[in-house]
Amino acid sequence: MGTKPICTKSRLTSPPFDSIEELQQAFAAGLQRLLQNPGLGSYILVHANACFDAEVYRGLFALIEQSTVMDVRF
């Protein structure tokens, strides 16, 4: 019985972002969108990722501080 590979290698013809700055902006914007989802999981994921980059953290600090997790403000 032959099996098919679960995933196959694909080759990118061009990078998904033109610069590191564009990647960083998209990453921060994604964290902002994620923070709009109430819940402990979203809060932890955003906070943990923001802590790895001081610039991202500064940009998200006010939103993180205002976020509600299970109806509790931090």
N, C-alpha and C positions, 0 to 999 in steps of 0.2 A: 504494500500500500504506500503510494508516494505521498509525501506531504509537501505542502507549499510553504515557503518561508512566511513568517508572520509579518515581517517588514522587509522591504527591499531598500537598497541604498539609492538615494536620489542625489543628483548633482545640481547644485544651485548655479544658475547661469549668471546671476549677479547677487551681491550681498543684499540682505533684507534692509539694511540701513546704510546710508551714504557716509555716515561719520559716527564716531563715538558719542559726540554730543547728541545726535539724533536718537541714538539708542538709549542714552541716559534720560532724555526727555520722555521718550515713549515708556520707559520703565517707570518713571515717577508718575506719569499720567495713569498708567495701569494701576499703580498702588492707590492713587486718589479714587479711581473708580471702584476699586475693591473696598475701600474704606466706607463707601456709601452703602454697602450691604451690612445691615446691623448683625451683630453676633460676635461671640468671643473668637471664633476661628478667623474671621476677617481681621479683627483687631490684632490678634497675635501675629498673623502672617505679615500684615503691613508694618507693624512695629519692628518685628525681627528683621525684615528686609531693609527698612529705613535706617536701622542702627548700624548697618555696614558702611554707610556713606553719609558723612556729616552734611554734605550739601543737600542730599535727598531728605535727610531728617529735618534740617532747618526748613525746607520747603513744605514739609508735611506736618510740622510740629503743631501748628494751630488746629489743623484738621484732626490729628490724633488726640489732642487734648479735648476737643469738643465732641469726639465720637461717643456714641452710646453703645454700651455692651450690655445686652439684656436689661435695658432700661436703667442702667447705672452710669452716671457720668464720672469720668476719670479726670 
